[in-house]
Amino acid sequence: MASVKQARVLDRRPFTPAMLAERWQCSERHIRNLLSSGDLRGFRVGDRLIRISVDAIEEFENRDSFH
């Protein structure tokens, strides 16, 4: 059984562009455009994989222009 601390860590796992697109109900291309423009922070895992931290998502969602 996972502890509460372990559960919080799992809840903070980075999102893929596809996961975030599903959460925001937009296209994966839109997420990638936001990353390319620098409006949304992300990071690479290896040469190809892109991830977006929960902190970066919350920062973007808390902007006035998001609502």
C-alpha positions as a Markdown table, in Angstrom:
| # | Residue | x | y | z |
|---|---|---|---|---|
| 1 | Met | 0.0 | 0.0 | 0.0 |
| 2 | Ala | 1.4 | 3.4 | -1.0 |
| 3 | Ser | 1.8 | 6.0 | 1.7 |
| 4 | Val | 0.3 | 9.5 | 1.4 |
| 5 | Lys | 3.7 | 10.9 | 0.5 |
| 6 | Gln | 4.1 | 8.4 | -2.3 |
| 7 | Ala | 0.6 | 9.2 | -3.6 |
| 8 | Arg | 1.4 | 12.9 | -3.7 |
| 9 | Val | 4.6 | 12.2 | -5.7 |
| 10 | Leu | 2.6 | 10.1 | -8.2 |
| 11 | Asp | 0.1 | 12.9 | -8.5 |
| 12 | Arg | 2.9 | 15.3 | -9.4 |
| 13 | Arg | 4.3 | 13.2 | -12.3 |
| 14 | Pro | 4.9 | 15.2 | -15.5 |
| 15 | Phe | 2.4 | 15.2 | -18.3 |
| 16 | Thr | 2.9 | 14.3 | -21.9 |
| 17 | Pro | 1.6 | 16.7 | -24.5 |
| 18 | Ala | -1.2 | 14.2 | -25.2 |
| 19 | Met | -2.2 | 13.9 | -21.6 |
| 20 | Leu | -2.3 | 17.7 | -21.2 |
| 21 | Ala | -4.3 | 18.1 | -24.5 |
| 22 | Glu | -6.9 | 15.7 | -23.0 |
| 23 | Arg | -7.0 | 17.7 | -19.8 |
| 24 | Trp | -7.4 | 21.0 | -21.6 |
| 25 | Gln | -9.6 | 19.5 | -24.3 |
| 26 | Cys | -7.5 | 20.8 | -27.1 |
| 27 | Ser | -5.2 | 19.3 | -29.7 |
| 28 | Glu | -1.7 | 17.9 | -29.0 |
| 29 | Arg | -0.5 | 20.3 | -31.7 |
| 30 | His | -1.8 | 23.3 | -29.7 |
| 31 | Ile | 0.2 | 22.1 | -26.7 |
| 32 | Arg | 3.3 | 21.7 | -28.8 |
| 33 | Asn | 2.8 | 25.2 | -30.2 |
| 34 | Leu | 2.6 | 26.6 | -26.7 |
| 35 | Leu | 5.8 | 24.8 | -25.8 |
| 36 | Ser | 7.6 | 26.0 | -29.0 |
| 37 | Ser | 6.5 | 29.6 | -28.4 |
| 38 | Gly | 7.7 | 29.5 | -24.7 |
| 39 | Asp | 4.3 | 30.2 | -23.4 |
| 40 | Leu | 4.3 | 26.9 | -21.6 |
| 41 | Arg | 7.4 | 25.4 | -20.0 |
| 42 | Gly | 8.4 | 21.9 | -20.8 |
| 43 | Phe | 11.5 | 19.7 | -20.8 |
| 44 | Arg | 12.9 | 16.9 | -22.9 |
| 45 | Val | 13.5 | 13.3 | -21.8 |
| 46 | Gly | 16.2 | 12.1 | -24.1 |
| 47 | Asp | 16.2 | 13.4 | -27.6 |
| 48 | Arg | 12.5 | 13.1 | -28.5 |
| 49 | Leu | 10.2 | 12.8 | -25.5 |
| 50 | Ile | 8.6 | 16.0 | -24.1 |
| 51 | Arg | 7.2 | 16.4 | -20.6 |
| 52 | Ile | 5.4 | 19.2 | -18.9 |
| 53 | Ser | 5.7 | 19.5 | -15.1 |
| 54 | Val | 2.7 | 20.0 | -12.9 |
| 55 | Asp | 4.2 | 23.3 | -11.7 |
| 56 | Ala | 4.4 | 24.6 | -15.3 |
| 57 | Ile | 0.8 | 23.6 | -15.9 |
| 58 | Glu | -0.5 | 25.2 | -12.8 |
| 59 | Glu | 1.5 | 28.4 | -13.6 |
| 60 | Phe | 0.0 | 28.5 | -17.0 |
| 61 | Glu | -3.6 | 27.8 | -15.7 |
| 62 | Asn | -3.2 | 30.6 | -13.1 |
| 63 | Arg | -2.5 | 33.3 | -15.7 |
| 64 | Asp | -5.3 | 35.7 | -16.4 |
| 65 | Ser | -5.2 | 34.9 | -20.2 |
| 66 | Phe | -5.9 | 31.2 | -19.6 |
| 67 | His | -9.5 | 31.8 | -18.3 |
